[in-house]
Amino acid sequence: MSLYIAKRVAQAVLVVLLAYTAVFLAVQALPNDPVTIFLSTDASADPATIAQMKSHYGYDQPILVQYFSQLGGILAGDLGYSLSSGAPVASRIAEVIGSTLTLASSAFVFAVVLALVIVTVGTLSKAFWIKKLFVNLPPLMVSIPVFWLGLVLLQVLAVQLDVMSLFPDGSFLSLAVPIFVLAVHLSAPIAQVLFKSIQTIEQHPFVDVLRAKGASDAWIYFRHLLKNAAPSALSIAGITIGTLLAGSVITETVFARAGLGQLILNAVTVQDIPLIQGLVILTAIAFTGVNLLVDLIHPKLDPRIIRADSHSARALAA
């Protein structure tokens, strides 16, 4: 188990390092340095001012010096400084991340519950039309764009019915509707994977044995099918964190919520590249951290993963 954990942690660190390297090289590939790009629309910026700012932010240093200097700062929790405000990028993110985390975490919990409800009804229902309806719901839900669903609900609830405000006002609907919009799209792949896993497990002989012993469909579903399908659902839940972060940004923009979405939009508008770079790196760290957590939880649900990992290691060694 300790070897498995060490390998997964090492892989996570490597992924974050590669993500940082990719972002750094992307910035270096720009036609000019971030300071020059940021001041390109400022007619009052003279060459001396640009040179002074480049020196202050370290963009006049050789590429390798910039790479390791920025990497060392990230390891120390320093994501650099915003060009538009002069404040630390970490501080700018900390000011708004609470709202995004509230939206994202609530949407994730609701998405998991929604997926479980859809799969449970679709699996246990005796009525063919209900079963067919719920089985076909996930493909429909995943095809609905987040921004389109958000705009439709705003039009209906805020404009036509006038039961919620166009802008966040602290009411229940101002938070519940964005959570629902984000959760609908997020729950679809989780439900699809659960359906597929449960259908596969139902073909195993032990299910026929349980039915022959008189076990009810509900008992088999909750005690065996759902438990054995959980690892697959957990894997896809970890992967959809990327979708969750992207969806949060879109949802916040549609519903005019203050959060990372608004911060990213403003950073792109004013071409604040250090702030954009910090946000991308933070997203990569969050995505990798969640998937590392999923990898560490997996063996608790399916101990065979440890054995398979050990067999693979021995085969490579041989």
Secondary structure by P-SEA (a helix, b strand, c coil): caaaaaaaaaaaaaaaaaaaaaaaaaaaaccccaaaaaacccccccaaaaaaaaaaacccccaaaaaaaaaaaaaaccccccccccccaaaaaaacaaaaaaaaaaaaaaaaaaaaaaaaaacccccaaaaaaaaaaaaaaaaccaaaaaaaaaaacccccccccccccccccccaaaaaaaaaaaaaaaaaaaaaaaaaaaacaaaaaaaaacccaaaaaaacccccaaaaaaaaaaaaaaaaaaaaaaaaaaaccccaaaaaaaaaaacaaaaaaaaaaaaaaaaaaaaaaaaaacccccaaaaaaaaaaaaaaac
